[in-house]
């Protein structure tokens, strides 16, 4: 018997519905349900771990600077590639270490050459850091205020040897909760992102199961779509995970992480969203896709960037309404 051919993942929409004729979802998108899901997420511990950004952003030849909740951070690589992190100001005269040269795993202050190898020195103490192969993390116990965990709670992912990974980063004038709330509102997908999603139905709002289940089609063209079923979970206060449970890309994961950066010059908070797309497929052609990863990753980041241009506007609007007492939720 010949092996069974995999089903064609695409579907032809025989009678496409125009954007304005699709079923309104505002009655289903209950502010109470979204708020309850957000509160459950915020109550879950993160062990004081924050995402710094893509693992690939931290190099072996120079420091990688950022801020987390107003604290300057510098991250770099030890000689063996281990991720290191610490305060972003030199303990001598406060020079910025964000782009300090790294030689043999040692960070060298560009002002006077003070060498930091990841051990405490003159009041400068390193922070626990973790590289999960996709994202770089730092633990800030003074900020998180939780019982610290040895490592961050990284969501289950497809095996690295069978996955294609891309990471998008963007910044919005909002708080982490506004990013998480956006992700816990799947009802906006086909209305707010009609260029990407159609035929969206929320099968389970998560009120009882704590798992939001969505059936949606990714748009290839006006008539050609790829239908999938996906589950949304929030394993921590700053993380939402979407996992495809049925359809093309079964097992693929999209992780959305929100990291508070601090307050901007305009007095508004800034939050960085780091979204890791870990795609997988059992189709034979996916091996070729993985081989073409250097070409596909920029396309995947552009696709995520287009969605987040809208979603950051959503998050910023939510924060603006909250800060002025006008948020109806």
C-alpha positions as CSV (number, residue, x, y, z in Angstrom):
1,X,0.0,0.0,0.0
2,X,1.4,3.4,-1.0
3,X,1.9,5.9,1.9
4,X,-0.9,8.3,2.5
5,X,-0.3,11.7,1.1
6,X,-0.6,14.6,3.5
7,X,-3.7,16.6,3.1
8,X,-3.4,19.9,1.2
9,X,-3.3,22.6,3.9
10,X,-5.0,25.3,1.9
11,X,-8.7,25.8,1.5
12,X,-10.6,27.7,-1.2
13,X,-13.2,30.2,0.2
14,X,-16.1,29.8,-2.2
15,X,-18.0,32.8,-1.1
16,X,-15.5,35.3,0.6
17,X,-17.2,37.6,3.0
18,X,-16.1,41.3,2.8
19,X,-14.6,42.9,5.9
20,X,-17.7,44.9,6.8
21,X,-20.0,41.8,6.3
22,X,-18.2,39.5,8.7
23,X,-19.9,38.7,11.9
24,X,-19.3,41.3,14.7
25,X,-17.3,39.9,17.6
26,X,-17.8,42.7,20.2
27,X,-20.5,40.8,22.1
28,X,-18.2,37.8,22.5
29,X,-15.1,39.9,23.4
30,X,-16.4,40.5,27.0
31,X,-14.2,43.0,28.9
32,X,-14.9,40.8,32.0
33,X,-13.5,37.7,30.4
34,X,-10.4,39.5,29.1
35,X,-9.8,41.2,32.5
36,X,-10.2,37.9,34.3
37,X,-7.7,36.1,32.0
38,X,-5.3,39.0,32.5
39,X,-5.6,38.8,36.3
40,X,-5.0,35.1,36.3
41,X,-1.9,35.6,34.2
42,X,-0.6,38.4,36.5
43,X,-1.0,36.2,39.5
44,X,1.4,33.5,38.1
45,X,5.0,33.8,39.2
46,X,7.8,34.4,36.8
47,X,10.6,33.9,39.3
48,X,11.9,37.5,38.6
49,X,13.0,36.6,35.1
50,X,12.7,39.1,32.2
51,X,13.3,38.6,28.5
52,X,16.2,40.7,27.3
53,X,15.7,39.9,23.6
54,X,16.8,37.3,21.0
55,X,19.7,35.1,21.9
56,X,21.4,36.1,18.7
57,X,21.5,39.8,19.7
58,X,24.0,39.0,22.4
59,X,27.4,38.6,20.7
60,X,30.9,37.5,21.7
61,X,32.7,40.8,20.6
62,X,30.7,43.5,22.3
63,X,28.2,44.2,25.0
64,X,24.5,44.3,24.4
65,X,22.8,47.1,26.3
66,X,19.2,47.5,27.2
67,X,17.0,48.6,30.2
68,X,14.6,46.6,32.3
69,X,12.2,48.5,34.5
70,X,14.5,51.5,34.4
71,X,17.7,49.6,35.2
72,X,20.5,49.6,32.8
73,X,21.6,46.1,31.8
74,X,24.6,44.9,29.8
75,X,24.8,41.3,28.5
76,X,27.7,39.6,26.7
77,X,29.2,36.2,26.1
78,X,31.9,34.4,28.1
79,X,34.7,32.7,26.2
80,X,32.7,29.5,26.1
81,X,29.5,31.3,24.8
82,X,27.8,31.4,28.2
83,X,25.4,34.3,28.6
84,X,26.5,36.9,31.2
85,X,24.7,40.0,32.4
86,X,25.1,42.8,34.9
87,X,24.6,46.5,35.6
88,X,25.1,48.6,32.5
89,X,27.3,51.2,34.2
90,X,31.0,50.8,34.9
91,X,31.6,50.8,38.7
92,X,34.6,53.2,38.2
93,X,33.0,56.3,36.8
94,X,29.7,55.1,35.4
95,X,30.6,54.7,31.8
96,X,27.9,53.1,29.7
97,X,28.9,49.5,29.0
98,X,26.2,49.0,26.3
99,X,28.7,48.7,23.5
100,X,31.8,47.9,25.5
101,X,34.3,45.6,23.6
102,X,34.5,42.0,24.7
103,X,37.8,40.2,24.5
104,X,38.1,36.6,25.5
105,X,34.9,36.7,27.3
106,X,35.9,39.8,29.3
107,X,34.0,43.1,29.0
108,X,36.3,46.1,28.8
109,X,35.1,49.6,29.8
110,X,35.8,51.9,26.9
111,X,36.7,54.8,29.2
112,X,39.6,53.4,31.2
113,X,39.8,49.7,30.4
114,X,38.3,48.3,33.6
115,X,37.8,44.6,33.0
116,X,34.7,42.8,34.0
117,X,34.6,39.0,33.7
118,X,31.3,38.3,35.3
119,X,32.4,38.2,38.9
120,X,31.6,40.9,41.5
121,X,33.9,43.9,41.5
122,X,33.8,47.1,43.6
123,X,30.1,47.0,44.2
124,X,29.3,45.8,40.7
125,X,27.6,42.4,40.9
126,X,26.4,40.3,37.9
127,X,22.8,39.3,37.5
128,X,21.6,35.7,36.9
129,X,21.2,35.2,33.2
130,X,19.9,32.4,31.0
131,X,20.0,31.5,27.3
132,X,17.3,29.1,26.2
133,X,18.6,28.9,22.6
134,X,16.0,31.3,21.3
135,X,15.8,34.1,23.9
136,X,18.1,35.7,26.4
137,X,16.8,36.3,29.9
138,X,18.0,38.1,33.0
139,X,16.8,37.8,36.6
140,X,16.2,40.9,38.6
141,X,15.2,40.0,42.2
142,X,15.0,43.6,43.4
143,X,12.4,44.3,40.7
144,X,10.3,41.1,40.5
145,X,9.8,40.8,44.2
146,X,9.0,37.1,43.8
147,X,10.6,33.9,45.1
148,X,13.4,33.6,42.6
149,X,13.6,30.6,40.2
150,X,16.9,29.1,39.1
151,X,15.8,29.3,35.5
152,X,12.9,30.9,33.7
153,X,9.8,28.8,32.9
154,X,10.3,28.5,29.2
155,X,7.1,27.1,27.4
156,X,7.4,23.7,25.7
157,X,8.6,24.2,22.1
158,X,9.1,22.0,19.0
159,X,12.5,20.3,18.9
160,X,15.1,22.7,17.6
161,X,16.2,20.2,15.0
162,X,12.7,20.3,13.4
163,X,11.9,24.0,13.8
164,X,12.4,27.3,12.0
165,X,12.7,30.2,14.4
166,X,12.5,33.9,14.0
167,X,12.3,36.6,16.7
168,X,10.6,40.1,16.4
169,X,11.2,42.9,18.8
170,X,9.2,46.2,19.0
171,X,8.6,48.9,21.6
172,X,5.3,50.6,22.6
173,X,4.3,53.4,25.0
174,X,2.3,51.0,27.3
175,X,2.7,48.6,30.2
176,X,3.3,44.9,30.0
177,X,-0.3,44.2,31.0
178,X,-1.5,46.1,27.8
179,X,0.6,43.7,25.7
180,X,-0.8,40.7,27.5
181,X,-4.4,42.0,27.3
182,X,-4.0,42.4,23.5
183,X,-3.0,38.8,23.2
184,X,-5.8,37.6,25.5
185,X,-8.3,39.3,23.1
186,X,-8.3,36.9,20.1
187,X,-11.7,38.3,19.0
188,X,-10.1,41.3,17.3
189,X,-8.0,39.2,14.9
190,X,-10.1,39.2,11.7
191,X,-11.4,42.7,12.2
192,X,-8.2,44.4,13.1
193,X,-5.8,42.3,10.9
194,X,-7.9,41.5,7.8
195,X,-4.8,41.3,5.7
196,X,-3.7,38.2,7.7
197,X,-6.8,36.5,9.3
198,X,-10.3,35.6,8.2
199,X,-13.1,33.3,9.4
200,X,-12.1,33.6,13.0
201,X,-14.2,31.8,15.7
202,X,-13.4,31.5,19.4
203,X,-14.3,28.0,20.3
204,X,-13.5,28.4,24.0
205,X,-13.1,31.7,25.8
206,X,-11.0,30.2,28.6
207,X,-13.3,31.3,31.4
208,X,-13.5,27.7,32.7
209,X,-10.5,26.0,31.1
210,X,-8.0,28.9,31.2
211,X,-7.2,28.0,27.6
212,X,-8.5,30.1,24.8
213,X,-9.2,28.0,21.7
214,X,-9.5,29.7,18.3
215,X,-10.3,28.5,14.8
216,X,-9.0,30.9,12.2
217,X,-7.6,30.9,8.7
218,X,-4.4,32.6,7.6
219,X,-5.0,34.5,4.5
220,X,-2.9,33.6,1.4
221,X,-5.1,35.5,-1.0
222,X,-8.7,36.7,-1.1
223,X,-10.0,33.2,-1.8
224,X,-7.1,30.9,-0.6
225,X,-6.6,30.4,3.1
226,X,-4.9,28.0,5.5
227,X,-7.2,27.0,8.4
228,X,-5.8,26.1,11.8
229,X,-7.0,25.7,15.4
230,X,-4.8,27.3,18.0
231,X,-4.7,27.6,21.8
232,X,-3.7,30.7,23.8
233,X,-2.3,30.3,27.3
234,X,-0.7,32.8,29.7
235,X,1.9,30.8,31.7
236,X,3.2,34.0,33.4
237,X,2.5,37.6,34.1
238,X,4.4,38.9,31.0
239,X,4.0,35.9,28.6
240,X,1.3,34.6,26.2
241,X,1.8,31.5,24.2
242,X,-0.1,30.5,21.0
243,X,0.2,26.9,20.0
244,X,-1.3,25.4,16.8
245,X,-3.2,22.2,17.7
246,X,-4.8,21.4,14.4
247,X,-4.0,22.1,10.8
248,X,-0.8,23.2,9.0
249,X,2.1,23.8,11.3
250,X,0.8,21.5,14.0
251,X,2.9,22.0,17.1
252,X,4.2,25.4,16.0
253,X,4.4,28.0,18.8
254,X,4.3,31.8,19.0
255,X,5.6,33.2,22.3
256,X,4.9,36.8,23.1
257,X,6.9,38.3,26.0
258,X,6.5,41.8,27.4
259,X,9.4,43.5,29.2
260,X,9.0,46.8,31.0
261,X,11.8,49.2,30.0
262,X,11.0,52.2,32.2
263,X,9.6,55.6,31.6
264,X,10.3,57.6,28.4
265,X,11.1,61.3,28.3
266,X,7.4,62.0,27.7
267,X,6.6,60.5,31.1
268,X,4.9,57.5,29.6
269,X,6.0,53.9,30.3
270,X,7.8,51.9,27.6
271,X,7.4,48.1,27.1
272,X,9.3,45.9,24.7
273,X,7.5,43.1,23.0
274,X,9.6,40.1,22.0
275,X,7.8,37.6,19.9
276,X,9.5,34.3,19.1
277,X,7.9,32.2,16.3
278,X,9.0,28.6,16.4
279,X,7.5,27.0,13.4
280,X,7.5,23.3,12.5
281,X,5.8,21.0,10.0
282,X,5.8,17.3,9.3
283,X,5.7,17.9,5.5
284,X,8.8,16.8,3.6
285,X,9.2,20.2,2.1
286,X,9.8,21.8,5.5
287,X,13.4,20.5,5.4
288,X,14.0,22.8,2.5
289,X,12.3,25.7,4.4
290,X,14.7,25.2,7.3
291,X,17.6,25.2,4.9
292,X,16.4,28.5,3.6
293,X,16.1,29.9,7.1
294,X,18.4,32.9,6.5
295,X,16.1,34.1,3.7
296,X,12.8,33.2,5.5
297,X,13.6,34.8,8.9
298,X,13.5,38.4,7.6
299,X,10.1,37.6,6.0
300,X,8.8,36.1,9.2
301,X,10.0,39.2,11.1
302,X,8.3,41.5,8.6
303,X,5.1,39.6,8.9
304,X,5.2,39.8,12.7
305,X,6.1,43.5,12.5
306,X,3.1,44.3,10.4
307,X,0.8,42.7,12.9
308,X,2.5,44.4,15.9
309,X,2.3,47.8,14.2
310,X,-1.5,47.4,14.8
311,X,-1.3,45.5,18.1
312,X,1.1,48.1,19.7
313,X,-1.4,50.8,18.7
314,X,-4.1,48.7,20.5
315,X,-1.9,48.3,23.6
316,X,-0.9,52.0,23.6
317,X,-4.6,53.1,23.2
318,X,-5.5,50.8,26.1
319,X,-2.9,52.3,28.3
320,X,-3.9,55.8,27.4
321,X,-7.5,55.1,28.4
322,X,-6.5,53.4,31.6
323,X,-4.2,56.3,32.6
324,X,-7.0,58.8,32.2
325,X,-9.8,56.8,33.8
326,X,-11.6,56.3,30.5
327,X,-11.0,52.6,29.9
328,X,-14.5,50.9,29.8
329,X,-13.1,47.5,30.8
